[in-house]
């Protein structure tokens, strides 16, 4: 399935990535069954993460309006236990948040060890929206790229596994989804005039996305560009990428799980309490 992990050694150009690409795969019952198995395995890995308590997982979802951030959360994480998972949605900063540095609200929402947290939008709004609307200048933008890379490196060194997804939608598909919201009563609550005004700045956003992908895709927090015109394919790619990353920790977490079990059994034996 099509996905594009960004490497600092090989910069990407968004125009070269087809938002409708499915790598030749079609939506079939077999593909849907494979997706179900992937989500079941994702749930099992999240349980290991929770019990082992050795790492935290931060999933970052960025993309233009209607790219499918909410849908990705609903579908990809439906098998994850709510006990070990949280979602943080970042809208316009509050007065309290504006009184602090731009990373304050982000750091406050980062996961503790054992937890998986999904960011619906993120600190990257501070190098996208704020630049497009001239809230920050080019010099401050440059500084923020370095600050964000250092921030994520600190999280990584402290045990947070960072997986970042840019949901790449086409301008034509976005228009269809915005129109669908207007035409569907059950979706009209999502309608916002701002979505249309932001759409007028499409080219600026695409240029900034391309720059931030190439500037902030690091060894400790790489970006994956996900073609997002087809919702089923988008979900498949995100799930597959998560399994690839988190699967690398399975043995380590399993060992930690067993060590905790051994410690609990030793405590039980030393307590003198016995099973009836």
C-alpha positions in Angstrom: 0.0 0.0 0.0 1.3 3.5 -0.9 3.0 5.4 1.8 5.9 7.8 1.8 8.3 8.0 4.7 10.1 11.3 4.5 13.9 11.2 4.8 16.2 14.2 5.3 18.5 12.7 2.8 15.9 12.5 0.2 13.5 15.5 0.3 10.0 15.0 -1.1 7.9 17.2 -3.3 4.2 16.9 -2.6 3.3 17.4 -6.2 5.0 14.1 -7.0 2.8 12.2 -4.6 -0.7 11.3 -5.9 -3.3 11.8 -3.2 -5.4 9.1 -4.9 -2.6 6.6 -5.0 -3.4 3.1 -3.6 -0.4 1.4 -5.0 -2.6 -0.7 -7.3 -4.5 -2.2 -4.4 -8.3 -2.2 -4.6 -10.9 -2.3 -1.8 -11.9 -6.0 -1.7 -13.3 -8.3 1.1 -9.7 -9.7 1.4 -8.3 -6.2 2.0 -11.0 -5.4 4.5 -10.3 -8.7 6.3 -6.6 -7.9 6.4 -7.4 -4.5 7.9 -9.5 -6.1 10.6 -6.5 -8.3 11.5 -4.2 -5.3 11.5 -6.5 -3.4 13.9 -6.7 -6.4 16.2 -2.9 -6.6 16.3 -2.7 -2.9 17.0 -5.0 -3.4 20.0 -2.8 -6.2 21.3 0.4 -4.0 20.9 -1.3 -1.1 22.7 -2.2 -3.5 25.6 1.5 -4.5 25.8 2.5 -0.8 25.7 0.1 -0.1 28.6 1.1 -3.0 30.8 4.9 -2.8 30.2 4.9 0.9 31.0 8.3 1.4 29.4 7.4 3.8 26.6 4.8 6.3 25.5 3.4 6.6 22.0 2.5 9.9 20.3 0.7 9.8 17.0 0.5 13.1 15.2 -2.2 13.7 12.5 -1.8 16.7 10.3 -3.6 17.6 7.1 -5.7 20.1 5.3 -9.4 20.5 6.3 -11.4 17.3 5.4 -8.2 15.2 5.0 -9.6 12.7 7.4 -8.1 13.2 10.8 -11.3 12.5 12.7 -12.1 9.5 10.4 -8.6 8.1 10.9 -9.1 8.2 14.7 -12.5 6.6 14.5 -11.5 3.7 12.2 -7.8 3.0 12.9 -8.0 3.1 16.7 -11.4 1.5 17.2 -9.8 -1.6 18.7 -7.6 0.3 21.1 -8.6 0.2 24.8 -9.7 3.7 26.0 -7.9 2.9 29.3 -4.6 3.4 27.6 -5.5 5.9 24.9 -6.3 9.6 24.7 -7.0 12.2 21.9 -5.9 15.8 22.1 -7.5 18.2 19.5 -5.7 21.5 19.0 -7.9 24.4 17.9 -7.2 28.1 18.2 -5.2 28.8 21.4 -7.1 30.0 24.4 -6.1 33.2 26.3 -4.3 31.0 28.9 -2.4 29.2 26.2 -1.4 32.4 24.4 0.1 33.6 27.7 2.6 30.8 27.5 5.1 29.7 24.8 3.6 27.9 21.8 4.8 24.5 23.0 3.3 24.7 26.5 -0.1 23.3 25.6 1.5 20.6 23.5 3.9 19.4 26.2 1.0 19.4 28.7 -0.9 17.0 26.4 1.9 14.5 25.7 1.4 10.9 26.8 2.8 9.5 30.0 4.6 6.1 29.8 2.2 3.3 29.0 -0.2 5.6 27.2 -0.9 6.2 23.5 -2.0 9.8 22.7 -3.3 10.9 19.3 -2.9 14.6 18.3 -5.6 15.8 16.0 -3.6 18.8 14.7 -0.6 19.6 16.7 2.4 21.9 17.4 2.8 22.1 13.6 -0.2 24.5 13.4 2.4 27.0 14.8 4.4 26.8 11.6 1.5 26.5 9.2 -1.5 28.7 10.2 0.6 31.3 12.0 2.9 31.7 9.0 0.1 31.8 6.4 -1.7 34.5 8.5 1.6 36.4 9.1 1.4 35.9 12.8 5.1 34.9 12.7 7.8 36.0 10.2 10.4 33.9 8.3 13.0 34.3 11.1 10.6 33.0 13.8 9.6 30.2 11.4 13.2 29.1 11.1 13.7 29.1 14.8 10.5 27.1 15.4 11.7 24.3 13.1 14.8 23.9 15.3 12.7 24.2 18.5 10.2 21.6 17.4 13.0 19.1 16.3 14.7 19.6 19.7 11.4 19.2 21.6 10.6 16.0 19.8 14.1 14.7 20.4 13.7 15.3 24.1 10.5 13.3 24.1 12.1 10.5 22.2 15.1 10.3 24.5 12.7 10.1 27.4 11.0 7.1 25.9 8.2 8.5 23.7 7.8 6.8 20.3 6.7 9.5 17.8 4.8 8.6 14.6 3.7 11.5 12.4 1.3 11.4 9.5 0.5 14.0 7.0 -2.8 13.1 5.4 -2.4 14.3 1.8 -5.6 15.2 0.1 -6.2 16.7 -3.4 -7.9 20.1 -3.8 -10.6 18.5 -5.9 -11.4 15.9 -3.3 -11.5 18.5 -0.6 -14.1 20.5 -2.5 -16.3 17.4 -2.8 -16.1 16.7 0.9 -16.8 20.3 1.8 -19.9 20.3 -0.5 -21.0 17.0 1.0 -21.0 18.6 4.4 -23.4 21.3 3.2 -25.6 18.7 1.4 -25.8 16.2 4.3 -27.9 17.3 7.3 -26.0 14.9 9.6 -22.8 16.6 8.6 -23.8 20.2 8.6 -22.6 20.7 12.1 -19.1 20.5 10.6 -19.7 23.4 8.2 -17.5 26.4 8.8 -17.0 29.5 6.7 -13.3 29.4 7.7 -12.8 26.1 5.8 -13.6 27.9 2.6 -11.5 31.0 3.3 -8.5 28.8 4.2 -9.0 26.8 1.0 -8.2 30.1 -0.9 -4.7 29.8 0.6 -4.2 26.2 -0.7 -1.0 26.8 -2.5 0.6 28.6 0.5 -0.3 25.7 2.8 1.0 23.1 0.3 4.4 24.9 0.1 4.6 25.2 3.9 3.7 21.5 4.3 6.4 20.5 1.9 8.9 22.6 3.8 8.0 21.4 7.2 8.0 17.8 6.1 11.5 18.1 4.8 12.7 20.2 7.8 11.2 18.2 10.6 11.3 14.6 9.5 14.0 13.2 11.7 15.4 9.9 12.7 13.6 10.1 16.0 10.3 11.5 14.6 9.9 10.8 10.9 6.9 11.9 8.8 4.8 9.6 6.7 2.9 11.2 3.8 -0.4 9.2 3.4 -2.4 9.6 0.2 -5.8 10.4 1.6 -8.3 10.8 -1.3 -9.5 7.2 -0.6 -10.6 6.8 3.0 -10.2 3.1 3.2 -6.7 3.2 1.7 -5.7 6.1 4.1 -6.8 4.0 7.1 -4.9 0.9 5.8 -1.7 2.9 5.4 -1.8 4.5 8.8 -2.5 1.1 10.5 0.2 -0.6 8.6 2.8 2.1 9.4 1.8 1.9 13.1 2.2 -1.8 13.2 5.6 -1.5 11.5 6.9 1.0 14.1 5.3 -0.5 17.2 6.0 -4.1 16.2 9.7 -3.3 16.7 9.1 -3.0 20.5 7.0 -6.1 20.9 9.7 -8.4 22.3 11.0 -5.7 24.6 7.5 -5.0 25.9 6.7 -8.7 26.3 9.9 -9.1 28.4 8.8 -6.2 30.6 5.4 -7.7 30.9 6.8 -11.0 32.1 9.2 -9.2 34.5 6.2 -7.4 36.0 4.4 -10.7 36.3 7.4 -12.4 38.0 7.6 -9.5 40.5 3.9 -9.7 41.3 4.1 -13.5 41.8 7.2 -13.0 44.1 5.2 -10.5 46.1 2.3 -12.9 46.4 4.5 -15.7 47.6 6.3 -13.5 50.1 2.9 -12.2 51.5 2.0 -15.7 52.7 -1.3 -15.5 50.9 -2.2 -18.6 49.0 -4.9 -19.5 46.5 -7.8 -21.6 47.8 
